[in-house]
C-alpha cells in the first residue's frame, strides 16, 4: 500500500487527533476528560519549543483561542487551547453572563480550575521534552481560576494574566456594576470614589466570595499581570497595590500598566502586550530550565 494512503487511513481511525501543519508549527486536535465530561482542544507545537502554556478563558462562551495560540506558537511557545466547558466541541454546561447566570461563584470557578489542570496534565504527556516549563496564560475571569489551579498542580511553573483581578469576586462585581459599561467612567470619577464604592456597596449576588490572594499567597512561581489603565471591569490601581504588597513579601510577581488600554489587553490588533508576555515567558522558561539543570 502507498505509505501516504496508509497514513491517511490511519488518521481516519483516530478522530480525536487531527493534524495540520504550518511553516512554524504543527496543530494536533485532542480530547481529554475533566470532572466527568470530555473537553476538546488543539495543541500547537513549534519546531523548536522554549516553553509551553495552556490558555485559560475569560467569562464568555469561548472556543479555543487559535489566533492567540498561533501568535505564541510562532515564537516557540507550545500551546494547548481548548473549547470552554459547554462550548464548541467540549461537553458539560457553560455557565456565564451571556446565558443570564452568574458564573463566578466558588463552585464554578473550582470546576473551571479542574478543567485547566486536566489540560495541563494532558499537555505534559504530549510534550517531547518533559523538562519543558509549562504555565498558564489567561484573560479576565482567569484571574481567579489560574491561582486556584496553580495552587493544586505543581506542574504549573509560571502564569501570565491579561486584565485579571486580584480582588474578590464580590468586590469585582461591585466595581463592574458601578462603572455600568461606561467607557468614559474614569473621566468623571476618581480612584477614591471607586474604592469607596467597592468597600461599601451592597452585593447583588449572595454567594461566598472567592479571594485569589488566598491562593496567590501559597504560590512561589513567577507571575506577570498586564493591565489597561482605562479598564472598567476591574479596578486596576487597586490590583496593582495588592500585587505590590506581594512583591514586598518577596513573591516573584510582576505587572505592566498600559495607559491607553482598557479591559481588552490581548486582542489581535494589540501587539505590545503580547510581545511583552512572549519575551517574559521565554526569559522565565530559561531561568526555570537553568534551575532544574543545577539541581
FENUR-V986267 format. One record per residue. N is the residue number from 1. PSI is psi in degrees with one decimal (999 if undefined). NEAR is the number of other C-alpha atoms within 10 Angstrom. D_CENTER is the distance of its C-alpha to the mean C-alpha in whole Angstrom. Layout:
BEGIN
N,PSI,NEAR,D_CENTER
N,PSI,NEAR,D_CENTER
END
This chain:
BEGIN
1,139.8,5,45
2,133.4,6,44
3,-37.2,8,40
4,-38.7,9,38
5,-39.4,10,39
6,-45.6,10,39
7,-38.4,10,35
8,-43.5,10,35
9,-35.7,11,36
10,-43.8,11,34
11,-33.6,14,31
12,-23.4,11,32
13,-1.8,9,33
14,75.5,9,29
15,-24.3,11,27
16,-3.6,15,24
17,105.8,16,24
18,130.5,13,24
19,142.7,14,24
20,168.5,10,24
21,142.2,12,25
22,-175.4,11,25
23,-25.0,8,26
24,-23.4,15,23
25,162.9,22,21
26,155.5,18,22
27,127.7,22,20
28,119.0,17,20
29,137.3,18,19
30,161.6,20,19
31,145.6,17,19
32,158.3,18,18
33,144.2,15,19
34,119.7,18,17
35,45.8,12,19
36,0.3,8,22
37,165.1,15,20
38,126.4,16,20
39,145.9,25,16
40,138.1,24,17
41,-170.1,24,15
42,142.0,24,15
43,126.2,27,15
44,119.4,28,16
45,113.8,25,18
46,163.0,25,20
47,-37.6,17,24
48,119.4,14,23
49,123.5,21,19
50,-34.0,21,19
51,171.9,29,15
52,143.4,33,13
53,148.3,30,9
54,133.2,24,7
55,128.5,26,5
56,134.0,30,3
57,163.9,27,6
58,-160.9,19,7
59,-17.8,19,11
60,163.5,17,13
61,82.0,18,14
62,131.6,17,12
63,-179.9,19,13
64,140.2,22,12
65,72.4,19,11
66,-40.8,19,14
67,-43.8,11,15
68,-41.8,16,12
69,-39.8,21,12
70,-35.7,22,15
71,-39.2,17,15
72,-43.5,23,13
73,-34.8,28,16
74,-19.4,19,19
75,13.3,20,18
76,18.2,22,18
77,115.7,27,15
78,145.8,30,14
79,137.5,31,12
80,118.8,29,11
81,136.9,28,10
82,156.3,31,11
83,132.9,21,13
84,150.4,29,12
85,125.2,25,14
86,9.4,18,18
87,146.3,20,17
88,-127.5,16,18
89,0.9,17,19
90,141.9,22,17
91,-176.4,18,20
92,-171.8,16,20
93,127.1,11,20
94,130.4,20,17
95,118.6,19,17
96,172.3,16,17
97,-26.6,13,18
98,-13.2,12,19
99,20.4,11,22
100,24.9,8,23
101,159.1,10,21
102,132.3,14,19
103,15.5,18,16
104,29.7,23,15
105,166.3,16,18
106,-39.5,16,17
107,-47.7,13,18
108,-39.8,16,16
109,-39.0,20,13
110,-38.5,18,14
111,-44.6,15,15
112,-29.4,23,11
113,-34.1,23,10
114,-40.6,19,13
115,-43.5,25,12
116,-41.2,28,9
117,-35.6,22,12
118,-37.7,18,14
119,-43.1,25,12
120,-47.8,23,12
121,-38.9,15,16
122,-46.4,16,16
123,-42.8,22,15
124,-36.9,18,17
125,-18.8,10,20
126,-17.3,12,20
127,126.7,17,19
128,-44.8,10,23
129,107.2,12,23
130,-9.1,10,22
131,1.1,13,21
132,122.6,20,18
133,136.0,25,16
134,136.5,27,13
135,-178.4,25,9
136,136.8,27,6
137,129.5,26,4
138,174.7,24,1
139,136.7,26,5
140,-103.8,22,8
141,-25.7,22,8
142,-16.5,28,5
143,-24.1,26,7
144,-36.0,29,10
145,-45.1,31,8
146,-48.0,32,6
147,-37.2,24,10
148,-48.5,27,12
149,-46.4,25,10
150,-29.9,25,11
151,-15.6,18,14
152,-3.6,15,16
153,107.3,15,15
154,-8.3,10,17
155,-19.6,14,15
156,120.1,22,12
157,-6.7,22,13
158,168.5,25,11
159,141.9,24,8
160,128.2,28,7
161,112.7,24,6
162,118.5,27,8
163,46.9,30,10
164,137.2,26,9
165,151.3,28,12
166,-3.8,26,14
167,177.1,21,17
168,163.2,16,17
169,-40.3,21,17
170,-37.4,23,20
171,-39.5,24,20
172,-41.4,17,18
173,-38.6,19,20
174,-42.8,24,23
175,-44.0,21,22
176,-41.1,18,20
177,-31.7,15,24
178,-44.4,17,25
179,-30.7,20,24
180,38.1,12,25
181,10.8,11,23
182,106.9,11,25
183,-16.6,12,24
184,15.6,11,27
185,-47.9,16,26
186,-9.8,15,26
187,-16.7,9,30
188,-0.1,6,31
189,152.8,11,30
190,163.4,11,30
191,-39.5,13,27
192,-41.0,9,30
193,-42.1,10,30
194,-44.3,18,26
195,-37.7,17,26
196,-40.8,12,29
197,-45.0,15,28
198,-37.2,21,25
199,-35.4,12,27
200,-10.4,10,30
201,147.2,16,29
202,151.0,11,29
203,135.1,13,26
204,-23.5,10,27
205,140.8,12,25
206,88.7,8,26
207,162.1,14,24
208,127.7,13,23
209,144.4,15,20
210,126.7,22,17
211,108.7,19,17
212,-22.4,19,14
213,-28.9,19,16
214,-35.4,14,18
215,-40.3,18,15
216,-31.6,22,15
217,-22.1,13,18
218,-7.6,14,18
219,147.9,21,16
220,11.0,15,18
221,152.6,19,15
222,144.1,19,14
223,142.3,24,12
224,124.4,20,11
225,136.3,25,11
226,119.6,24,12
227,150.3,29,14
228,127.7,23,16
229,-24.3,19,20
230,15.2,22,21
231,132.7,23,18
232,10.7,22,19
233,-35.9,23,16
234,145.0,27,16
235,95.8,27,19
236,-43.8,25,17
237,-31.5,16,21
238,-40.3,16,20
239,-44.1,19,17
240,-40.3,19,18
241,-41.7,12,21
242,-37.0,14,19
243,-37.3,21,18
244,-34.4,16,21
245,-42.6,13,22
246,-39.6,17,20
247,-41.0,13,21
248,-33.1,10,25
249,-1.9,10,24
250,7.1,10,23
251,140.5,19,19
252,53.8,16,18
253,135.1,22,16
254,161.9,16,16
255,157.5,16,15
256,134.7,15,16
257,129.6,17,18
258,114.4,14,19
259,-24.4,11,22
260,-4.6,9,22
261,157.7,16,19
262,-137.6,18,18
263,-31.0,20,14
264,101.5,16,13
265,12.6,23,13
266,15.7,18,11
267,170.7,11,14
268,-30.1,10,16
269,3.0,7,19
270,117.4,12,17
271,-32.2,12,17
272,-43.6,12,18
273,-42.7,19,14
274,-40.3,19,13
275,-42.6,14,16
276,-43.1,13,16
277,-38.2,21,12
278,-47.4,20,14
279,-37.2,12,17
280,-44.6,16,15
281,-45.1,28,13
282,-42.6,19,17
283,-44.9,14,19
284,-38.7,19,17
285,-40.5,23,17
286,-43.0,16,21
287,-41.3,13,21
288,-42.6,21,20
289,-42.4,16,22
290,-40.9,11,25
291,-41.4,10,25
292,-39.1,11,25
293,-27.1,9,28
294,-12.8,7,29
295,999,5,29
END
